Amino acid sequence: MQQPTNLHDLIADAVASTGLFLWGIQQVSGDLKVYVESDAGLSIDMCQAASRQIDSVLYAAGLSDQYSRLEVSSPGLNRILFKPEHYQKYIGQVIKVKLLLPVDGVTNFRGTLSKVTQSTIELDTDHDMVMLNFDNIARTQLIHTF
């Protein structure tokens, strides 16, 4: 078995050992936020088990002192989209995108996700169709509507 070489792999392995899968990771102001999912639904007990396993693995790797707090939760309804596979799952849904660099003077977009390729997404805004490169996306969040 190959040893994990980065934080993402280390946490993904720890989460998988609890029967869950890793949705994504955020490092914010010294906090480590880990989003986990399960095809069968998610309970608080499942998140607690994943948190204990992640904490143990981080400690064993000498990384636990790098974070002031570990938070493990579901990505929720208004989830952040981290990977191209996440975008594929939500074609036809409304998303909010924040860019690293402006496109036509704009850094924040909201619209319906209409197409996903390996390197871009296409967004149908109120004004027109916009193509955005994954390399320029700082954050994307699903906007759940009822």
C-alpha atoms as an extended CHARMM CRD file, in Angstrom:
* protein
*
       146  EXT
         1         1  MET       CA              0.0000000000        0.0000000000        0.0000000000  PROA      1               0.0000000000
         2         2  GLN       CA              1.3230000000        3.4260000000       -0.9720000000  PROA      2               0.0000000000
         3         3  GLN       CA              1.6850000000        5.9900000000        1.8210000000  PROA      3               0.0000000000
         4         4  PRO       CA             -0.1930000000        9.3050000000        1.4400000000  PROA      4               0.0000000000
         5         5  THR       CA              2.0900000000       12.1320000000        0.3490000000  PROA      5               0.0000000000
         6         6  ASN       CA             -0.0400000000       15.1690000000        1.1250000000  PROA      6               0.0000000000
         7         7  LEU       CA             -2.6410000000       16.4370000000        3.5800000000  PROA      7               0.0000000000
         8         8  HSD       CA             -5.5420000000       15.7250000000        1.2190000000  PROA      8               0.0000000000
         9         9  ASP       CA             -4.5150000000       12.0830000000        0.7460000000  PROA      9               0.0000000000
        10        10  LEU       CA             -3.8400000000       11.6360000000        4.4460000000  PROA      10              0.0000000000
        11        11  ILE       CA             -7.2950000000       12.9220000000        5.3750000000  PROA      11              0.0000000000
        12        12  ALA       CA             -9.0280000000       11.0610000000        2.5190000000  PROA      12              0.0000000000
        13        13  ASP       CA             -7.5520000000        7.7800000000        3.7640000000  PROA      13              0.0000000000
        14        14  ALA       CA             -8.5860000000        8.5430000000        7.3560000000  PROA      14              0.0000000000
        15        15  VAL       CA            -12.1450000000        9.3940000000        6.2700000000  PROA      15              0.0000000000
        16        16  ALA       CA            -12.3850000000        6.2920000000        4.0580000000  PROA      16              0.0000000000
        17        17  SER       CA            -11.4000000000        4.1080000000        7.0220000000  PROA      17              0.0000000000
        18        18  THR       CA            -14.6500000000        5.2170000000        8.7180000000  PROA      18              0.0000000000
        19        19  GLY       CA            -16.7900000000        4.2260000000        5.7180000000  PROA      19              0.0000000000
        20        20  LEU       CA            -17.2660000000        7.7940000000        4.4970000000  PROA      20              0.0000000000
        21        21  PHE       CA            -15.7020000000        9.7170000000        1.6290000000  PROA      21              0.0000000000
        22        22  LEU       CA            -13.9910000000       13.0710000000        1.5800000000  PROA      22              0.0000000000
        23        23  TRP       CA            -15.9200000000       15.8750000000       -0.1450000000  PROA      23              0.0000000000
        24        24  GLY       CA            -13.3240000000       18.5990000000        0.4180000000  PROA      24              0.0000000000
        25        25  ILE       CA            -10.9760000000       20.4390000000        2.7430000000  PROA      25              0.0000000000
        26        26  GLN       CA            -10.6750000000       24.1210000000        3.6450000000  PROA      26              0.0000000000
        27        27  GLN       CA             -7.8710000000       25.6860000000        5.6520000000  PROA      27              0.0000000000
        28        28  VAL       CA             -9.1350000000       28.9680000000        7.1080000000  PROA      28              0.0000000000
        29        29  SER       CA             -7.3700000000       31.1180000000        9.7330000000  PROA      29              0.0000000000
        30        30  GLY       CA             -5.6390000000       28.1620000000       11.3750000000  PROA      30              0.0000000000
        31        31  ASP       CA             -8.7900000000       26.0170000000       11.3090000000  PROA      31              0.0000000000
        32        32  LEU       CA             -9.0120000000       22.8160000000        9.2950000000  PROA      32              0.0000000000
        33        33  LYS       CA            -12.5190000000       22.2490000000        7.9220000000  PROA      33              0.0000000000
        34        34  VAL       CA            -13.1650000000       18.7780000000        6.5280000000  PROA      34              0.0000000000
        35        35  TYR       CA            -16.3640000000       18.0000000000        4.6350000000  PROA      35              0.0000000000
        36        36  VAL       CA            -17.4090000000       14.3410000000        4.5070000000  PROA      36              0.0000000000
        37        37  GLU       CA            -20.1970000000       12.4960000000        2.7200000000  PROA      37              0.0000000000
        38        38  SER       CA            -21.8510000000        9.1050000000        2.5710000000  PROA      38              0.0000000000
        39        39  ASP       CA            -24.1250000000        7.5900000000       -0.0340000000  PROA      39              0.0000000000
        40        40  ALA       CA            -26.3490000000        6.3660000000        2.8010000000  PROA      40              0.0000000000
        41        41  GLY       CA            -26.6830000000        9.7140000000        4.5800000000  PROA      41              0.0000000000
        42        42  LEU       CA            -24.6500000000       11.2330000000        7.3790000000  PROA      42              0.0000000000
        43        43  SER       CA            -25.1690000000       11.4170000000       11.1430000000  PROA      43              0.0000000000
        44        44  ILE       CA            -23.4500000000       13.3550000000       13.9050000000  PROA      44              0.0000000000
        45        45  ASP       CA            -21.9830000000       10.0850000000       15.1880000000  PROA      45              0.0000000000
        46        46  MET       CA            -20.4370000000        9.4390000000       11.7680000000  PROA      46              0.0000000000
        47        47  CYS       CA            -18.8830000000       12.9210000000       11.7320000000  PROA      47              0.0000000000
        48        48  GLN       CA            -17.5390000000       12.3850000000       15.2520000000  PROA      48              0.0000000000
        49        49  ALA       CA            -15.9580000000        9.0650000000       14.2470000000  PROA      49              0.0000000000
        50        50  ALA       CA            -14.3400000000       10.7030000000       11.2130000000  PROA      50              0.0000000000
        51        51  SER       CA            -13.1170000000       13.6010000000       13.3810000000  PROA      51              0.0000000000
        52        52  ARG       CA            -11.4770000000       11.2240000000       15.8730000000  PROA      52              0.0000000000
        53        53  GLN       CA             -9.8150000000        9.2720000000       13.0540000000  PROA      53              0.0000000000
        54        54  ILE       CA             -8.5550000000       12.4250000000       11.2980000000  PROA      54              0.0000000000
        55        55  ASP       CA             -7.2670000000       13.8520000000       14.5810000000  PROA      55              0.0000000000
        56        56  SER       CA             -5.4080000000       10.6020000000       15.2930000000  PROA      56              0.0000000000
        57        57  VAL       CA             -3.8390000000       10.5100000000       11.8320000000  PROA      57              0.0000000000
        58        58  LEU       CA             -2.8140000000       14.1840000000       11.9970000000  PROA      58              0.0000000000
        59        59  TYR       CA             -1.2290000000       13.5870000000       15.4010000000  PROA      59              0.0000000000
        60        60  ALA       CA              0.6810000000       10.5140000000       14.1530000000  PROA      60              0.0000000000
        61        61  ALA       CA              1.9530000000       12.5240000000       11.1530000000  PROA      61              0.0000000000
        62        62  GLY       CA              3.0850000000       15.3870000000       13.4150000000  PROA      62              0.0000000000
        63        63  LEU       CA              0.5830000000       17.7980000000       11.8690000000  PROA      63              0.0000000000
        64        64  SER       CA             -1.9540000000       18.2770000000       14.6680000000  PROA      64              0.0000000000
        65        65  ASP       CA             -0.2360000000       21.3830000000       16.0880000000  PROA      65              0.0000000000
        66        66  GLN       CA             -0.5690000000       23.1890000000       12.7450000000  PROA      66              0.0000000000
        67        67  TYR       CA             -4.3270000000       23.6830000000       13.2260000000  PROA      67              0.0000000000
        68        68  SER       CA             -6.0680000000       25.4450000000       16.0920000000  PROA      68              0.0000000000
        69        69  ARG       CA             -9.3190000000       23.5970000000       15.4210000000  PROA      69              0.0000000000
        70        70  LEU       CA            -10.5280000000       20.6200000000       13.4240000000  PROA      70              0.0000000000
        71        71  GLU       CA            -14.1140000000       20.8220000000       12.1700000000  PROA      71              0.0000000000
        72        72  VAL       CA            -15.7320000000       17.8290000000       10.4510000000  PROA      72              0.0000000000
        73        73  SER       CA            -19.1850000000       18.1690000000        8.9030000000  PROA      73              0.0000000000
        74        74  SER       CA            -21.4330000000       17.4800000000        5.9720000000  PROA      74              0.0000000000
        75        75  PRO       CA            -20.9600000000       19.8240000000        3.0150000000  PROA      75              0.0000000000
        76        76  GLY       CA            -24.6120000000       20.8110000000        3.5130000000  PROA      76              0.0000000000
        77        77  LEU       CA            -27.1940000000       21.9670000000        0.9820000000  PROA      77              0.0000000000
        78        78  ASN       CA            -25.2530000000       25.0610000000       -0.0910000000  PROA      78              0.0000000000
        79        79  ARG       CA            -22.0870000000       23.0240000000       -0.4990000000  PROA      79              0.0000000000
        80        80  ILE       CA            -18.7920000000       24.2240000000       -1.8550000000  PROA      80              0.0000000000
        81        81  LEU       CA            -17.7630000000       22.5340000000       -5.0970000000  PROA      81              0.0000000000
        82        82  PHE       CA            -14.1030000000       21.5260000000       -4.9450000000  PROA      82              0.0000000000
        83        83  LYS       CA            -13.4590000000       19.2580000000       -7.9390000000  PROA      83              0.0000000000
        84        84  PRO       CA            -14.6690000000       19.0110000000      -11.5630000000  PROA      84              0.0000000000
        85        85  GLU       CA            -16.6060000000       15.8500000000      -10.6080000000  PROA      85              0.0000000000
        86        86  HSD       CA            -18.5990000000       17.9180000000       -8.1240000000  PROA      86              0.0000000000
        87        87  TYR       CA            -19.5860000000       20.3560000000      -10.8660000000  PROA      87              0.0000000000
        88        88  GLN       CA            -20.7210000000       17.5200000000      -13.1530000000  PROA      88              0.0000000000
        89        89  LYS       CA            -23.1750000000       16.3740000000      -10.4980000000  PROA      89              0.0000000000
        90        90  TYR       CA            -24.8550000000       19.7970000000      -10.3500000000  PROA      90              0.0000000000
        91        91  ILE       CA            -25.3650000000       20.7080000000      -14.0220000000  PROA      91              0.0000000000
        92        92  GLY       CA            -28.6890000000       22.5540000000      -14.2240000000  PROA      92              0.0000000000
        93        93  GLN       CA            -28.3640000000       23.9420000000      -10.6860000000  PROA      93              0.0000000000
        94        94  VAL       CA            -27.7310000000       27.5300000000       -9.5910000000  PROA      94              0.0000000000
        95        95  ILE       CA            -24.2060000000       28.2390000000       -8.3610000000  PROA      95              0.0000000000
        96        96  LYS       CA            -22.2360000000       31.2260000000       -7.0910000000  PROA      96              0.0000000000
        97        97  VAL       CA            -18.6500000000       31.5760000000       -8.3680000000  PROA      97              0.0000000000
        98        98  LYS       CA            -15.8840000000       33.8280000000       -7.0310000000  PROA      98              0.0000000000
        99        99  LEU       CA            -12.8900000000       34.2760000000       -9.3350000000  PROA      99              0.0000000000
       100       100  LEU       CA             -9.2370000000       34.9130000000       -8.5560000000  PROA      100             0.0000000000
       101       101  LEU       CA             -8.9490000000       37.3970000000      -11.4460000000  PROA      101             0.0000000000
       102       102  PRO       CA            -11.7890000000       39.3600000000      -13.0790000000  PROA      102             0.0000000000
       103       103  VAL       CA            -13.3610000000       38.3220000000      -16.3730000000  PROA      103             0.0000000000
       104       104  ASP       CA            -14.6700000000       41.3870000000      -18.2000000000  PROA      104             0.0000000000
       105       105  GLY       CA            -14.2310000000       43.3350000000      -14.9540000000  PROA      105             0.0000000000
       106       106  VAL       CA            -16.3260000000       40.8930000000      -12.8910000000  PROA      106             0.0000000000
       107       107  THR       CA            -15.1180000000       38.5530000000      -10.1170000000  PROA      107             0.0000000000
       108       108  ASN       CA            -18.4570000000       37.2810000000       -8.7690000000  PROA      108             0.0000000000
       109       109  PHE       CA            -20.9530000000       35.3630000000      -10.8860000000  PROA      109             0.0000000000
       110       110  ARG       CA            -24.2670000000       33.6990000000      -10.1480000000  PROA      110             0.0000000000
       111       111  GLY       CA            -26.1280000000       31.5640000000      -12.6300000000  PROA      111             0.0000000000
       112       112  THR       CA            -27.1720000000       28.1310000000      -13.7790000000  PROA      112             0.0000000000
       113       113  LEU       CA            -24.3430000000       25.6930000000      -14.4100000000  PROA      113             0.0000000000
       114       114  SER       CA            -24.9060000000       24.5310000000      -17.9830000000  PROA      114             0.0000000000
       115       115  LYS       CA            -21.7090000000       22.7390000000      -19.0360000000  PROA      115             0.0000000000
       116       116  VAL       CA            -18.5300000000       21.2980000000      -17.5070000000  PROA      116             0.0000000000
       117       117  THR       CA            -15.3240000000       20.2950000000      -19.3000000000  PROA      117             0.0000000000
       118       118  GLN       CA            -11.9580000000       19.2580000000      -17.8800000000  PROA      118             0.0000000000
       119       119  SER       CA            -10.7940000000       22.8530000000      -17.7350000000  PROA      119             0.0000000000
       120       120  THR       CA            -13.9080000000       25.0850000000      -17.7940000000  PROA      120             0.0000000000
       121       121  ILE       CA            -17.4780000000       25.5670000000      -16.6910000000  PROA      121             0.0000000000
       122       122  GLU       CA            -20.2040000000       27.3640000000      -18.5920000000  PROA      122             0.0000000000
       123       123  LEU       CA            -22.5900000000       29.4930000000      -16.5920000000  PROA      123             0.0000000000
       124       124  ASP       CA            -25.9320000000       30.8570000000      -17.7930000000  PROA      124             0.0000000000
       125       125  THR       CA            -26.2990000000       34.1840000000      -15.9780000000  PROA      125             0.0000000000
       126       126  ASP       CA            -29.2170000000       36.5970000000      -16.2420000000  PROA      126             0.0000000000
       127       127  HSD       CA            -27.2560000000       38.4990000000      -18.8970000000  PROA      127             0.0000000000
       128       128  ASP       CA            -25.4640000000       35.8870000000      -21.0120000000  PROA      128             0.0000000000
       129       129  MET       CA            -23.4280000000       32.6710000000      -21.1240000000  PROA      129             0.0000000000
       130       130  VAL       CA            -20.0330000000       32.9000000000      -19.4160000000  PROA      130             0.0000000000
       131       131  MET       CA            -17.1830000000       30.4160000000      -19.7330000000  PROA      131             0.0000000000
       132       132  LEU       CA            -14.8810000000       30.2690000000      -16.6930000000  PROA      132             0.0000000000
       133       133  ASN       CA            -11.5880000000       28.4080000000      -16.3180000000  PROA      133             0.0000000000
       134       134  PHE       CA            -11.1670000000       26.1630000000      -13.2730000000  PROA      134             0.0000000000
       135       135  ASP       CA             -7.6890000000       27.6870000000      -12.8090000000  PROA      135             0.0000000000
       136       136  ASN       CA             -9.3140000000       31.0690000000      -12.1700000000  PROA      136             0.0000000000
       137       137  ILE       CA            -11.9970000000       29.8840000000       -9.7170000000  PROA      137             0.0000000000
       138       138  ALA       CA            -11.3520000000       30.7630000000       -6.0670000000  PROA      138             0.0000000000
       139       139  ARG       CA            -14.6040000000       29.2820000000       -4.7440000000  PROA      139             0.0000000000
       140       140  THR       CA            -17.8580000000       27.8760000000       -6.0440000000  PROA      140             0.0000000000
       141       141  GLN       CA            -20.9230000000       27.2810000000       -3.9280000000  PROA      141             0.0000000000
       142       142  LEU       CA            -24.1530000000       25.5300000000       -4.7950000000  PROA      142             0.0000000000
       143       143  ILE       CA            -27.2090000000       27.7180000000       -4.1850000000  PROA      143             0.0000000000
       144       144  HSD       CA            -29.9600000000       25.3890000000       -3.0520000000  PROA      144             0.0000000000
       145       145  THR       CA            -33.4390000000       26.6110000000       -3.9380000000  PROA      145             0.0000000000
       146       146  PHE       CA            -36.6670000000       25.2210000000       -2.5370000000  PROA      146             0.0000000000
